[in-house]
Amino acid sequence: MLNFLARRLVQIVPTLFFVSVLIFSLQQLLPGDPALVMAGEERDPAVIEQIRRQYRLDQPIPVQYAYWIKGVLSGDFGESLRNKMPVRELIAQKLPVTLQLGSIAIVIAFLIGIPAGIVAAVKKGSAWDYGANLFALWGISTPNFWLGIMLIFLFSIELGWLPASGYVPLTENWRASLAATIMPAFVLGNAIAAVLMRHTRSAMLQVLESDYVRTARAKGLLERSVILKHAMRNALTPVITLGALELGTLLSGAVLTEQIFSIPGFGKLIVDAVFNRDYAVVQGVVLVTATIYITLNLVADIAYILVNPRLRG
């Protein structure tokens, strides 16, 4: 296990370096000049020149990258060109919001998608199987914005059980925080649950036809033991990968849902930064998102080994 972790960590370093170069290079392709945006409507040439010097926009791109990566390595992502706040503080404010939302969404997806996929595979061709596939089709086809609006109408307007919008930090009031995030988390988790169900069903069907499952049944083991202890452990390997990647997707892809429920999350931060030509925020947010993706892949690989020790090597 230690050798495996060491090899993966060695691979992560050049990957992050390549990602940082790619992020900084693509950032230069964005149209518009941040100095002109910051200068306001008057656009005094002296002010524009001062802004360029202050933020090193007058330097060659390799020099700008060197200053930026030096700051990143010391934990300094620069300063937002728009609101004059350190990017690190903006990320620290917004990331926990989306992490909470994404974590609840992925838990909902696992609680619904994996059991539904297992039941559909075990009961192949039955009403349970058709029902699970119908749920998967509904979950994949339903637009998040429509489902979010319908949930607000039902649970907030008609029943008055949950708040229609807003966000409350967990540290202030955990009950109010969960009440504010459960609907958007379900909206996000609904589609992921459908995908997880399809993958779990497919993986379980393959495993249930394998020789070692037939051997386990021939030995007279209880069907529950065959499914839970033998089949499910091997079938969950591809599902773990999918779950890790979907959680990473939620961190940057929950923009529309956050907008509908007025949640000040990570996705909205990067969209606003792109529209405002706020280079430092875009670079910091994308780099953090990429780092989280890579970390989640490492966690998924570790989970492989824990679920199936035969993968150690």
C-alpha positions in Angstrom: 0.0 0.0 0.0 2.8 2.4 0.9 4.6 1.7 -2.4 1.4 2.3 -4.3 0.8 5.6 -2.5 4.4 6.7 -3.2 4.1 5.9 -6.9 0.8 7.8 -7.2 2.2 10.9 -5.3 5.2 11.0 -7.6 2.8 11.0 -10.6 0.7 13.8 -9.1 3.5 16.3 -9.0 4.2 16.5 -12.8 0.4 16.3 -13.5 -0.3 19.3 -11.3 2.6 21.2 -13.0 1.2 20.4 -16.5 -2.3 21.5 -15.3 -1.0 24.7 -13.9 0.8 25.5 -17.2 -2.4 24.6 -19.2 -4.6 26.8 -16.9 -2.3 29.8 -17.2 -1.9 29.4 -20.9 -5.6 29.0 -21.7 -6.3 32.0 -19.4 -4.4 34.2 -21.9 -6.9 33.2 -24.7 -9.8 34.8 -22.9 -11.0 37.9 -24.8 -10.8 41.3 -23.1 -8.2 43.2 -21.0 -8.5 43.0 -17.2 -6.7 46.3 -16.9 -9.4 48.0 -19.0 -12.1 46.4 -16.9 -10.6 47.6 -13.6 -10.0 51.1 -14.9 -13.7 51.7 -15.1 -15.5 53.9 -17.7 -13.0 56.7 -17.9 -10.1 54.4 -18.7 -7.4 57.0 -18.0 -4.2 55.8 -19.7 -2.1 56.6 -16.6 -4.4 54.5 -14.4 -4.4 51.6 -16.9 -0.6 51.7 -17.0 -0.4 51.7 -13.2 -2.8 48.7 -13.1 -0.6 46.8 -15.6 2.5 47.4 -13.5 0.8 46.6 -10.2 -0.5 43.2 -11.4 2.5 42.5 -13.7 0.3 42.5 -16.8 3.1 44.3 -18.6 5.5 41.4 -18.1 6.0 38.6 -20.6 3.8 35.6 -20.1 6.5 33.3 -18.8 7.5 35.9 -16.2 3.8 36.3 -15.2 3.5 32.5 -14.8 6.7 32.3 -12.7 5.3 34.9 -10.3 2.0 33.2 -10.2 3.3 29.7 -9.5 5.7 31.0 -6.9 2.7 32.5 -5.0 0.6 29.4 -5.4 3.4 27.2 -3.9 3.3 29.6 -0.9 -0.5 29.5 -0.7 -1.0 32.9 -2.3 -3.3 32.7 -5.3 -3.2 36.4 -5.9 -5.8 39.1 -5.5 -9.1 39.4 -7.2 -9.1 42.2 -9.8 -12.8 42.8 -9.2 -13.3 43.1 -5.4 -9.7 43.5 -4.2 -9.9 40.4 -2.0 -7.3 37.7 -1.8 -8.3 34.7 -4.0 -7.5 32.4 -1.2 -10.1 34.0 1.0 -12.8 33.8 -1.8 -12.0 30.1 -2.3 -12.1 29.5 1.5 -15.6 31.2 1.6 -17.2 29.4 -1.4 -15.6 26.0 -1.5 -17.1 24.7 1.8 -20.6 25.6 0.5 -20.2 23.5 -2.6 -18.4 20.8 -0.8 -21.3 20.5 1.6 -23.8 20.5 -1.3 -21.8 18.0 -3.3 -21.2 15.7 -0.4 -24.9 15.5 0.5 -25.8 15.0 -3.2 -23.3 12.1 -3.6 -24.6 10.4 -0.5 -28.1 10.7 -1.8 -26.9 9.3 -5.1 -25.2 6.3 -3.5 -28.1 5.5 -1.2 -30.5 5.4 -4.1 -28.4 4.4 -7.1 -26.4 1.4 -5.7 -29.3 -0.5 -4.0 -31.5 0.1 -7.0 -28.8 -1.2 -9.3 -28.2 -4.3 -7.2 -31.9 -5.1 -6.9 -32.3 -4.6 -10.7 -29.5 -7.0 -11.4 -30.6 -9.7 -8.9 -34.3 -9.4 -10.1 -33.4 -9.1 -13.8 -36.5 -9.1 -16.0 -38.9 -8.5 -13.1 -41.0 -5.5 -12.3 -38.2 -4.3 -9.9 -35.8 -4.3 -12.9 -38.2 -2.4 -15.1 -39.0 0.1 -12.3 -35.3 0.7 -11.7 -34.6 1.3 -15.4 -37.6 3.6 -15.6 -36.2 5.6 -12.6 -32.8 5.8 -14.3 -34.3 7.0 -17.6 -36.3 9.6 -15.6 -33.2 10.8 -13.6 -31.0 11.2 -16.7 -33.7 12.9 -18.8 -35.0 15.3 -16.2 -33.4 18.8 -16.4 -32.0 20.0 -13.1 -33.5 23.5 -13.4 -37.0 22.0 -14.0 -36.8 19.6 -11.1 -35.4 22.4 -8.8 -38.3 24.7 -9.7 -40.9 21.8 -9.1 -39.4 21.0 -5.7 -39.5 24.7 -4.7 -43.1 24.9 -5.7 -44.1 21.7 -3.8 -42.0 21.8 -0.6 -41.5 25.5 -0.2 -44.6 27.2 -1.6 -47.3 24.5 -1.2 -46.2 22.6 1.9 -43.9 25.2 3.5 -41.5 22.5 4.8 -38.3 23.8 3.4 -36.8 27.2 2.5 -37.0 28.1 -1.2 -33.5 29.6 -1.4 -30.5 30.8 0.6 -27.8 29.2 2.6 -26.9 28.9 6.3 -23.4 27.7 7.3 -23.3 24.4 9.3 -21.4 26.2 12.0 -24.3 28.6 12.6 -27.2 26.3 12.6 -26.8 22.7 11.2 -30.6 22.1 11.1 -31.2 25.2 9.0 -28.2 24.4 6.9 -29.4 20.9 6.0 -32.9 22.3 5.4 -31.5 24.8 2.9 -29.3 22.3 1.1 -31.4 19.1 1.0 -33.5 20.2 -2.1 -30.6 21.3 -4.3 -28.6 18.3 -3.1 -31.4 16.0 -4.2 -31.6 17.8 -7.6 -27.9 17.1 -8.1 -28.0 13.6 -6.7 -31.0 12.5 -8.7 -29.2 12.5 -12.0 -26.0 10.9 -10.5 -28.2 8.2 -8.8 -29.6 7.3 -12.2 -26.1 6.9 -13.7 -24.9 4.9 -10.7 -27.9 2.6 -10.9 -27.1 1.8 -14.6 -23.4 1.1 -13.9 -24.1 -0.9 -10.8 -26.7 -3.0 -12.6 -24.3 -3.7 -15.5 -21.4 -4.6 -13.2 -23.5 -6.8 -11.0 -24.9 -8.7 -14.0 -21.4 -9.5 -15.2 -20.2 -10.5 -11.7 -23.3 -12.7 -11.1 -22.4 -14.8 -14.2 -18.8 -15.3 -13.1 -17.4 -18.7 -12.1 -16.7 -17.9 -8.4 -20.3 -16.8 -7.9 -21.5 -20.1 -9.3 -19.0 -21.9 -7.0 -20.3 -20.0 -4.0 -23.8 -20.9 -4.8 -22.8 -24.6 -5.3 -21.3 -24.6 -1.9 -24.8 -23.9 -0.5 -24.1 -20.3 0.7 -27.1 -18.1 1.4 -28.1 -16.0 -1.6 -27.7 -12.9 0.5 -24.2 -13.8 1.4 -23.3 -14.6 -2.2 -24.6 -11.2 -3.4 -23.3 -9.0 -0.5 -20.0 -10.7 0.3 -18.9 -12.0 -3.1 -20.6 -10.3 -6.0 -21.1 -6.8 -4.7 -17.5 -6.3 -3.6 -16.2 -6.8 -7.1 -19.0 -5.0 -8.8 -18.4 -1.8 -6.8 -15.0 -1.3 -8.2 -16.1 0.7 -11.4 -18.8 2.4 -9.3 -16.3 3.8 -6.9 -14.5 5.5 -9.8 -17.7 6.9 -11.2 -18.7 8.2 -7.7 -15.3 9.9 -7.2 -15.5 11.6 -10.7 -19.1 12.7 -10.2 -18.2 14.3 -6.9 -15.5 16.2 -8.6 -17.9 17.2 -11.3 -20.3 18.6 -8.7 -17.7 21.0 -7.4 -17.6 22.9 -10.7 -20.8 21.8 -12.4 -23.5 22.9 -9.9 -23.7 26.4 -11.3 -27.3 26.2 -12.5 -28.6 24.5 -9.4 -26.8 27.0 -7.1 -28.3 29.8 -9.2 -31.9 28.5 -8.8 -31.6 28.1 -5.1 -29.5 31.2 -4.5 -26.6 29.3 -3.0 -23.2 31.2 -3.0 -21.1 28.3 -4.1 -17.9 27.5 -6.0 -19.5 27.2 -9.4 -21.1 30.7 -9.3 -17.7 32.1 -8.2 -15.9 30.9 -11.3 -18.7 32.0 -13.7 -18.7 35.5 -12.3 -14.9 35.6 -12.5 -15.0 34.6 -16.2 -17.5 37.3 -17.0 -15.5 39.9 -15.1 -12.2 38.9 -16.6 -10.9 38.3 -13.1 -7.9 36.3 -14.1 -6.5 35.5 -10.6 -9.9 34.1 -9.4 -10.3 31.9 -12.6 -6.8 30.5 -12.3 -7.1 29.8 -8.6 -10.5 28.2 -8.8 -9.6 26.0 -11.8 -6.4 24.9 -10.2 -8.1 24.0 -6.9 -10.8 22.1 -8.8 -8.1 20.2 -10.8 -6.3 19.4 -7.6 -9.5 18.0 -6.0 -10.2 15.9 -9.1 -6.7 14.4 -8.9 -7.1 13.8 -5.2 -10.4 12.1 -5.6 -8.9 9.8 -8.2 -6.2 8.9 -5.7 -8.9 8.2 -3.1 -10.8 6.1 -5.6 -7.7 4.0 -6.3 -7.2 3.5 -2.6 -10.8 2.4 -2.3 -10.2 -0.1 -5.1 -7.6 -1.8 -3.0 -9.7 -1.8 0.2 -12.7 -3.3 -1.7 -10.6 -5.8 -3.7 -7.2 -6.6 -2.2 -6.3 -8.6 -5.3 -5.6 -5.3 -7.0 -2.6 -4.7 -4.9 0.7 -5.0 -6.7 
